Amino acid sequence: MGLLRRAEPAGYEDFVASRDREIVRFGALLTGDGRLGEDLAQEGLIAAYRSWHRLSVPDGRPEAYVRQVMVRTAMRARRRRWRGEVPTEELPDASRRGFADQSDLSVQVLASLRRLPADQRVVLVLRFWADASEAEVAQTLGVAVGTVKSRTSRALAALRASGLFVGSSKETS
């Protein structure tokens, strides 16, 4: 009985095909790691699949739902001690290139993001990659706008200290 497969919900496959790359990129930025980003994207897409009956309506906003699930999952993951990694003697082939492998700058950005605490990394990704306002980020994370501002400030200061930003938009005279 458990082997019978239901048909894909109408529109779900098209949604995944058209937005998968951007969703995975969002996950990679949230986690600071391409492979963890793929896992995070999968979590969000599974949640969307389960709720597709609500999301497939004209004003359902499935991508916003997927991103919300991903942000919450990323924030929960930072609180866990064990991340599920199991060391092995043989590493699998890394034959597929992710978006982070496409340029030196993206590698540097991901490495710098990876060094940030998860709460600061999530705020930066939502503010500057997802182009969300401070109020939207605060609502998404369930924190005050002031918290978003302070996390953003600390994260940008850490990125500047890491040497990622060569110059500043606020030049001194």
C-alpha positions in Angstrom: 0.0 0.0 0.0 2.8 2.5 0.8 4.3 2.0 -2.6 1.4 3.6 -4.5 2.4 7.1 -5.5 0.0 10.0 -5.7 0.1 12.3 -8.7 2.1 15.6 -8.3 -0.2 18.5 -7.3 -1.0 20.7 -10.2 1.6 23.4 -10.7 4.1 22.1 -8.1 6.5 20.6 -10.6 6.5 23.7 -12.7 7.2 25.8 -9.6 10.1 23.7 -8.6 11.5 23.6 -12.1 11.4 27.4 -12.5 12.6 28.4 -9.0 14.8 25.6 -7.8 18.1 27.3 -8.6 17.2 30.5 -6.8 15.9 28.6 -3.8 19.1 26.5 -3.5 21.2 29.7 -3.8 19.1 31.3 -1.0 19.7 28.2 1.1 23.5 28.3 0.4 23.6 31.9 1.5 21.6 31.1 4.6 23.9 28.3 5.6 27.2 29.5 4.1 27.6 26.1 2.4 26.3 24.9 -1.0 25.5 21.4 0.0 23.8 22.4 3.2 21.9 25.0 1.1 20.6 22.2 -1.1 19.4 20.3 2.0 17.7 23.4 3.3 16.0 24.0 0.0 14.8 20.5 0.0 13.2 21.0 3.5 11.4 24.1 2.2 10.2 22.4 -1.0 8.9 19.4 1.0 7.0 21.7 3.2 5.6 23.5 0.1 4.6 20.1 -1.4 2.7 19.3 1.8 0.9 22.6 1.8 0.5 23.0 -2.0 -3.3 23.0 -1.8 -3.0 26.4 0.1 -0.1 27.7 -1.9 -1.3 27.0 -5.4 -4.1 29.6 -5.2 -3.5 32.9 -7.2 -2.3 34.8 -4.1 -0.6 31.8 -2.3 3.0 33.0 -2.7 4.7 29.6 -2.6 8.3 31.0 -2.9 7.7 33.3 0.2 6.4 30.2 2.1 9.5 28.1 1.1 11.9 30.9 2.1 10.1 31.3 5.5 10.4 27.6 6.1 14.1 27.7 5.1 14.9 30.7 7.4 13.2 29.0 10.4 14.9 25.7 9.7 18.3 27.5 9.4 17.7 29.3 12.7 16.7 26.1 14.5 19.7 24.2 13.1 22.1 26.6 14.7 20.7 25.8 18.1 21.3 22.1 17.7 24.6 20.7 18.9 24.8 17.7 16.5 24.4 18.5 12.8 24.1 15.0 11.6 27.5 14.7 9.9 29.2 11.4 10.1 32.9 11.3 9.2 34.0 8.7 6.5 37.3 7.5 5.3 36.4 8.1 1.6 35.0 11.3 0.3 32.4 11.1 -2.4 33.2 12.5 -5.8 32.3 16.2 -6.2 31.5 16.0 -9.8 28.7 18.6 -9.8 29.7 22.2 -9.6 27.5 24.4 -7.4 27.0 28.1 -8.0 29.6 28.9 -5.4 32.3 27.3 -7.5 31.6 29.6 -10.4 33.8 32.5 -9.3 36.4 33.5 -6.8 34.2 36.2 -5.4 31.3 33.9 -4.6 33.7 31.6 -2.8 35.0 34.5 -0.8 31.5 35.7 0.1 30.4 32.2 1.2 33.5 31.7 3.3 33.0 35.1 5.0 29.3 34.3 5.5 30.1 30.9 6.9 32.2 32.6 9.6 29.3 34.7 10.8 26.9 33.5 13.5 23.7 32.1 11.9 21.5 34.9 13.2 23.7 37.5 11.6 24.1 35.5 8.4 20.3 35.1 8.1 19.7 38.9 8.6 22.3 39.8 5.9 20.8 37.3 3.4 17.3 38.5 4.0 18.2 42.2 3.9 20.6 42.3 1.0 20.0 39.2 -1.1 16.3 38.8 -0.7 15.9 42.6 -0.5 13.6 42.6 2.5 13.1 45.7 4.6 14.2 45.8 8.2 10.5 45.4 9.3 10.0 42.4 7.0 13.1 40.7 8.4 12.0 41.5 12.0 8.6 40.0 11.2 10.1 36.9 9.5 12.5 36.2 12.5 10.1 37.3 15.2 12.4 39.9 16.6 12.4 43.6 17.1 13.5 46.0 14.3 16.3 47.2 16.6 17.6 43.6 16.8 17.7 43.4 13.0 19.6 46.7 12.8 22.2 45.6 15.4 22.7 42.2 13.8 23.1 43.8 10.5 25.6 46.3 11.9 27.7 43.6 13.6 27.6 41.3 10.6 28.8 44.1 8.2 31.5 45.1 10.7 32.7 41.5 10.8 32.7 41.3 7.0 34.7 44.5 6.8 37.2 43.2 9.3 37.6 40.0 7.3 38.7 42.0 4.3 35.8 41.1 2.1 35.0 44.8 1.6 38.0 46.7 0.4 36.4 50.1 0.6 33.4 51.6 2.3 30.5 53.5 0.8 31.1 56.2 3.5 34.5 57.6 2.5 36.1 59.9 5.0 37.2 63.3 3.7 
